[in-house]
Amino acid sequence: MLNKYNKIFKQLKEEHNNKIELNTNSKILIVDVMNLFIRGYAANPSTNEDGIHIGGISGSLVSLGYVIKKFKPTRVILATEGKGGSQYRKLLFPEYKANRKKSKKKKKKYNRKFYYDDPEIEDKMMKLQLSRLFEYFECLPITIVQNIDYVEADDIIAYIVNSMPNSKHIIMSSDKDFLQLCSDNVNVYSPIKRILYNKENVIDVFGVPAHNLAIYRAIDGDSSDGIPGIRGWAQKSILKYVSPLTNLDDTYNIEILFEYAKKYNIKKLLENKNIVERNYKLMQLSNTNYLSQSIKNKIDKAVNLNLIQRLVKYKFQKMVLEDKLFTAIKNSTIWLSQVFNRLDSYALKFNNNKK
């Protein structure tokens, strides 16, 4: 029994010491905003007392609050892509995400009691909720990286992670592309599965560890983004013919992959070398040198040079009243304090150090 209490005391002491040493950039939660919003808008059936669907707003705020309380970050950064998507990828492969444009013409299916019959009205309502959501975000002690055109949120998030190696990062997104970034300092939280992925358990999803995932996916392709892989090869074939990708200690790049293919005469892989090399350039996030210096400067300014906005409770609460989000956020005063007071104190420290 004494050993049990000693262990608890030691753990509390370590936690106390860690709290003292933490700074604003010690533990950063980076959120893929559109992934957060679209999930809430499509799946959350919440309406206010006027019968207006507010799932995109309420679902996003509640989900964000849940993750902040769960992981207790010292800073939150929201990333969203600007207009035009990834210019780099479209120049490299014009068909990139082309199938998504076609799918927009089809009627969307949402988990709600009602639907908008007109797709244009549906899109308008979605944009209105997204715009309103950003008004809520502007009341919170968080960093927003936005309005950077011709680059995707994936690239912004990857650049932040790669440029801040001394920080612990948790990426919040259900997008599997981010799993390749898992390392000692980077985890990915899937809000759909409620799983925190690390560099080891990524293997449970794809059969390969995080450091070889970009190579694996370059071979496999990504149908959701319109990127074809090697025809006839699925997971079993890849793991069979390129089994070293499953090793926890061996890290593969394109050069090592094709040296292995030549050594063991893997004809299918050698015949599709151009496809795999192209896919790797499209899908890898560990090296963000393809971003222009002007884009990097804009990200750096938002993250490192600009002050972190402070918590504005009265404005947030006023909007809750206007939008009648009472069922989603029952007591906004308590909710704001529980979720954002700690972040606000770290924002104050960060801002004071900039003065």
C-alpha positions as CSV (number, residue, x, y, z in Angstrom):
1,M,0.0,0.0,0.0
2,L,2.9,2.4,0.9
3,N,4.5,1.7,-2.5
4,K,1.2,2.5,-4.2
5,Y,1.0,5.9,-2.5
6,N,4.7,6.6,-3.2
7,K,4.1,5.9,-6.8
8,I,1.1,8.3,-6.9
9,F,3.1,11.0,-5.1
10,K,6.0,10.6,-7.6
11,Q,3.6,10.9,-10.5
12,L,2.0,14.1,-9.1
13,K,5.4,15.6,-8.5
14,E,6.5,14.8,-12.1
15,E,3.3,16.4,-13.5
16,H,3.9,19.5,-11.3
17,N,7.4,19.8,-12.6
18,N,6.2,19.4,-16.2
19,K,3.7,22.1,-15.8
20,I,6.3,24.5,-14.6
21,E,8.5,23.9,-17.6
22,L,5.8,24.2,-20.2
23,N,5.7,27.1,-22.5
24,T,3.1,28.1,-25.2
25,N,4.7,25.9,-27.9
26,S,5.3,22.9,-25.7
27,K,2.3,20.9,-26.8
28,I,0.5,22.2,-29.9
29,L,-2.9,20.9,-31.2
30,I,-3.1,21.6,-34.9
31,V,-6.6,21.3,-36.4
32,D,-7.5,20.6,-40.0
33,V,-10.4,23.1,-40.0
34,M,-12.3,21.9,-43.1
35,N,-12.1,18.3,-41.9
36,L,-13.5,19.4,-38.6
37,F,-16.3,21.5,-40.1
38,I,-17.5,19.2,-42.9
39,R,-17.7,16.3,-40.5
40,G,-19.9,18.4,-38.2
41,Y,-22.0,19.8,-41.0
42,A,-22.7,16.5,-42.6
43,A,-23.1,14.3,-39.6
44,N,-24.5,16.5,-36.8
45,P,-28.3,16.8,-37.1
46,S,-28.5,19.6,-34.4
47,T,-31.0,22.4,-35.0
48,N,-31.7,25.4,-32.9
49,E,-35.2,26.2,-31.5
50,D,-36.1,27.9,-34.7
51,G,-35.5,24.7,-36.6
52,I,-32.4,25.9,-38.4
53,H,-29.6,23.4,-38.9
54,I,-26.6,24.6,-36.9
55,G,-24.6,21.3,-36.9
56,G,-21.6,22.7,-38.7
57,I,-21.1,25.4,-36.0
58,S,-22.1,23.4,-32.9
59,G,-20.5,20.2,-34.0
60,S,-17.2,21.9,-34.7
61,L,-17.1,23.8,-31.5
62,V,-18.1,20.9,-29.3
63,S,-15.6,18.5,-31.0
64,L,-12.8,21.0,-30.7
65,G,-13.6,21.6,-27.0
66,Y,-13.7,17.9,-26.4
67,V,-10.2,17.4,-27.8
68,I,-8.7,20.4,-26.0
69,K,-10.0,19.0,-22.6
70,K,-8.8,15.6,-23.5
71,F,-5.2,16.4,-24.5
72,K,-4.7,19.8,-22.7
73,P,-2.5,21.5,-25.3
74,T,-0.6,24.7,-24.5
75,R,-1.5,26.1,-27.9
76,V,-4.1,25.5,-30.6
77,I,-3.5,26.3,-34.3
78,L,-6.2,26.1,-36.9
79,A,-5.2,25.5,-40.5
80,T,-7.3,25.9,-43.6
81,E,-6.4,26.1,-47.3
82,G,-6.9,29.1,-49.4
83,K,-8.4,29.3,-52.9
84,G,-7.1,27.2,-55.7
85,G,-6.0,24.2,-53.7
86,S,-2.5,22.9,-54.2
87,Q,-1.0,24.6,-57.3
88,Y,2.1,22.4,-56.9
89,R,0.2,19.1,-57.1
90,K,-2.1,20.3,-60.0
91,L,0.9,21.2,-62.1
92,L,2.5,17.8,-61.3
93,F,-0.7,15.9,-62.0
94,P,-3.7,17.8,-63.5
95,E,-6.1,15.0,-62.6
96,Y,-5.4,15.5,-58.9
97,K,-8.7,15.7,-57.0
98,A,-10.6,16.1,-60.3
99,N,-13.1,13.4,-59.3
100,R,-14.1,15.5,-56.3
101,K,-15.4,18.2,-58.6
102,K,-17.6,15.7,-60.4
103,S,-19.0,14.3,-57.1
104,K,-20.2,17.8,-56.1
105,K,-22.8,17.6,-58.9
106,K,-24.4,14.6,-57.1
107,K,-26.9,15.3,-54.3
108,K,-25.3,15.1,-50.9
109,K,-26.6,12.8,-48.2
110,Y,-26.6,14.2,-44.7
111,N,-27.6,12.7,-41.4
112,R,-30.5,15.1,-40.7
113,K,-34.2,15.2,-40.5
114,F,-34.4,17.5,-43.6
115,Y,-32.4,18.2,-46.7
116,Y,-32.2,21.3,-49.0
117,D,-33.6,20.2,-52.3
118,D,-31.5,22.8,-54.2
119,P,-27.8,22.0,-54.1
120,E,-27.0,25.7,-54.5
121,I,-29.0,26.5,-51.4
122,E,-27.2,23.7,-49.6
123,D,-23.8,25.1,-50.5
124,K,-25.0,28.6,-49.5
125,M,-26.1,27.4,-46.1
126,M,-22.8,25.5,-45.6
127,K,-20.8,28.7,-46.5
128,L,-22.9,30.7,-44.1
129,Q,-22.2,28.3,-41.2
130,L,-18.5,28.1,-42.0
131,S,-18.2,31.9,-42.1
132,R,-20.1,32.2,-38.8
133,L,-17.8,29.5,-37.3
134,F,-14.8,31.6,-38.0
135,E,-16.5,34.5,-36.1
136,Y,-16.6,32.2,-33.1
137,F,-13.0,31.2,-33.6
138,E,-12.0,34.9,-33.6
139,C,-13.2,35.1,-30.0
140,L,-10.9,32.2,-28.8
141,P,-7.2,32.2,-27.8
142,I,-6.1,30.3,-30.8
143,T,-3.9,30.9,-33.9
144,I,-5.7,30.8,-37.3
145,V,-3.6,30.2,-40.4
146,Q,-5.8,31.1,-43.4
147,N,-6.0,33.0,-46.7
148,I,-2.8,31.4,-48.0
149,D,-3.8,30.7,-51.6
150,Y,-2.7,27.8,-53.8
151,V,-1.7,25.6,-50.9
152,E,-3.6,22.9,-49.0
153,A,-4.1,22.6,-45.2
154,D,-2.1,19.4,-45.3
155,D,1.0,21.4,-46.4
156,I,0.5,24.1,-43.9
157,I,0.2,21.6,-41.1
158,A,3.1,19.5,-42.3
159,Y,5.3,22.7,-42.6
160,I,4.4,23.7,-39.0
161,V,5.2,20.3,-37.7
162,N,8.5,20.1,-39.6
163,S,9.6,23.6,-38.7
164,M,8.9,23.2,-34.9
165,P,10.8,20.0,-34.1
166,N,11.1,20.8,-30.4
167,S,7.4,20.9,-29.8
168,K,5.0,18.1,-29.2
169,H,2.2,18.1,-31.8
170,I,-1.2,16.5,-32.0
171,I,-2.8,16.8,-35.4
172,M,-6.6,16.6,-35.3
173,S,-8.0,15.1,-38.5
174,S,-9.6,12.0,-39.9
175,D,-7.5,12.4,-43.1
176,K,-5.1,9.4,-43.2
177,D,-2.5,11.4,-45.2
178,F,-1.3,12.9,-41.8
179,L,-0.4,9.4,-40.4
180,Q,2.9,9.5,-42.3
181,L,4.0,12.4,-40.0
182,C,3.7,10.3,-36.8
183,S,7.0,10.3,-34.9
184,D,8.3,10.7,-31.3
185,N,6.9,14.3,-31.3
186,V,3.9,14.0,-33.6
187,N,0.6,12.1,-33.0
188,V,-2.6,12.2,-35.1
189,Y,-6.0,12.1,-33.4
190,S,-8.9,10.7,-35.5
191,P,-12.1,12.3,-34.2
192,I,-14.2,9.8,-36.0
193,K,-12.5,6.7,-34.5
194,R,-11.4,8.5,-31.4
195,I,-8.0,7.0,-31.7
196,L,-4.6,8.7,-31.1
197,Y,-2.2,7.4,-33.6
198,N,1.6,7.2,-32.9
199,K,4.5,6.0,-35.0
200,E,3.9,2.4,-33.8
201,N,0.2,1.9,-34.1
202,V,-0.1,3.3,-37.6
203,I,1.0,-0.2,-38.6
204,D,-2.5,-1.4,-37.5
205,V,-4.1,0.6,-40.3
206,F,-1.8,0.0,-43.3
207,G,0.5,-2.8,-42.2
208,V,3.5,-0.5,-42.3
209,P,5.0,1.9,-39.7
210,A,4.6,5.7,-40.2
211,H,8.1,6.3,-41.5
212,N,7.4,4.0,-44.6
213,L,3.8,5.0,-45.1
214,A,4.4,7.6,-47.8
215,I,6.2,5.0,-49.9
216,Y,3.5,2.5,-49.3
217,R,0.8,5.0,-50.4
218,A,2.8,6.0,-53.4
219,I,2.5,2.4,-54.6
220,D,-1.1,2.0,-53.5
221,G,-2.4,5.4,-54.7
222,D,-5.4,7.2,-53.3
223,S,-8.7,6.9,-55.1
224,S,-10.3,9.7,-53.0
225,D,-7.8,12.2,-54.6
226,G,-7.9,10.6,-58.0
227,I,-4.3,9.2,-57.7
228,P,-4.0,5.8,-59.3
229,G,-1.5,3.3,-57.9
230,I,0.0,0.2,-59.4
231,R,-2.9,-1.6,-61.1
232,G,-3.6,-5.0,-59.5
233,W,-1.7,-4.3,-56.3
234,A,-3.6,-3.9,-53.1
235,Q,-2.3,-4.1,-49.5
236,K,-1.6,-7.8,-49.6
237,S,0.4,-7.6,-52.8
238,I,2.5,-4.6,-51.6
239,L,3.3,-6.2,-48.3
240,K,4.2,-9.5,-50.1
241,Y,6.5,-8.1,-52.7
242,V,8.0,-5.2,-50.7
243,S,7.9,-6.9,-47.2
244,P,10.8,-4.7,-45.7
245,L,8.3,-1.8,-45.6
246,T,6.8,-3.5,-42.6
247,N,10.1,-3.3,-40.6
248,L,9.9,-0.9,-37.6
249,D,13.6,0.0,-37.9
250,D,14.2,0.3,-41.7
251,T,13.2,3.6,-43.4
252,Y,12.6,3.5,-47.1
253,N,12.8,6.3,-49.7
254,I,12.3,6.2,-53.5
255,E,16.0,5.3,-54.2
256,I,16.1,2.5,-51.6
257,L,12.8,1.2,-52.9
258,F,13.9,0.8,-56.5
259,E,17.3,-0.6,-55.5
260,Y,15.3,-3.3,-53.7
261,A,13.1,-3.8,-56.7
262,K,16.2,-4.2,-59.0
263,K,17.9,-6.6,-56.6
264,Y,14.9,-8.9,-56.4
265,N,13.6,-8.2,-59.9
266,I,10.1,-7.0,-58.9
267,K,9.0,-6.4,-62.5
268,K,5.6,-4.8,-61.7
269,L,7.3,-2.2,-59.5
270,L,10.0,-1.5,-62.0
271,E,7.5,-1.1,-64.8
272,N,5.5,1.5,-62.8
273,K,8.5,3.5,-61.5
274,N,7.3,6.7,-63.0
275,I,3.8,6.4,-61.4
276,V,5.3,5.6,-58.0
277,E,7.8,8.5,-58.2
278,R,5.0,10.9,-59.2
279,N,2.7,9.6,-56.5
280,Y,5.4,10.0,-53.9
281,K,5.9,13.7,-54.8
282,L,2.1,14.2,-54.6
283,M,1.6,12.4,-51.3
284,Q,4.6,12.8,-49.1
285,L,4.5,15.5,-46.4
286,S,7.8,15.0,-44.5
287,N,9.7,17.3,-46.9
288,T,7.9,20.6,-47.6
289,N,10.7,22.1,-49.8
290,Y,8.1,22.3,-52.6
291,L,6.5,25.2,-50.8
292,S,7.6,28.7,-52.1
293,Q,9.5,30.9,-49.7
294,S,6.6,33.4,-49.7
295,I,4.2,30.7,-48.5
296,K,6.6,29.7,-45.8
297,N,7.0,33.3,-44.7
298,K,3.2,33.7,-44.4
299,I,2.9,30.6,-42.3
300,D,5.8,31.7,-40.1
301,K,4.3,35.1,-39.6
302,A,0.9,33.7,-38.5
303,V,2.5,31.1,-36.1
304,N,5.6,32.8,-34.8
305,L,5.4,36.6,-35.3
306,N,1.7,37.5,-34.9
307,L,0.2,37.8,-31.4
308,I,-2.2,35.1,-30.3
309,Q,-5.7,36.5,-30.1
310,R,-7.2,36.5,-26.6
311,L,-10.4,35.0,-25.2
312,V,-13.3,37.3,-25.7
313,K,-16.1,35.7,-23.6
314,Y,-18.8,38.3,-23.9
315,K,-18.6,38.3,-27.7
316,F,-18.7,34.5,-27.9
317,Q,-21.6,34.4,-25.5
318,K,-23.5,37.0,-27.5
319,M,-23.2,34.9,-30.6
320,V,-24.4,31.8,-28.8
321,L,-27.5,33.7,-27.8
322,E,-28.0,35.0,-31.3
323,D,-27.6,31.6,-32.9
324,K,-29.5,29.8,-30.1
325,L,-26.9,27.1,-29.5
326,F,-28.3,26.3,-26.1
327,T,-28.6,22.5,-26.7
328,A,-25.0,22.2,-27.9
329,I,-23.4,24.5,-25.4
330,K,-25.7,24.6,-22.4
331,N,-23.6,26.9,-20.2
332,S,-21.2,28.9,-22.3
333,T,-19.6,30.6,-19.3
334,I,-18.6,27.3,-17.7
335,W,-17.7,25.7,-21.1
336,L,-15.4,28.6,-22.1
337,S,-13.7,28.5,-18.7
338,Q,-13.1,24.8,-18.7
339,V,-11.9,24.7,-22.3
340,F,-10.1,27.9,-23.0
341,N,-8.9,29.6,-19.7
342,R,-5.7,27.6,-19.7
343,L,-5.0,28.4,-23.3
344,D,-5.7,32.0,-22.7
345,S,-3.0,32.1,-20.0
346,Y,-0.5,30.6,-22.4
347,A,-1.5,33.1,-25.1
348,L,-0.9,36.0,-22.6
349,K,2.6,34.6,-21.9
350,F,3.4,34.3,-25.6
351,N,2.2,37.8,-26.3
352,N,4.1,39.3,-23.4
353,N,7.3,37.7,-24.7
354,K,6.7,39.4,-28.1
355,K,6.5,42.9,-26.5
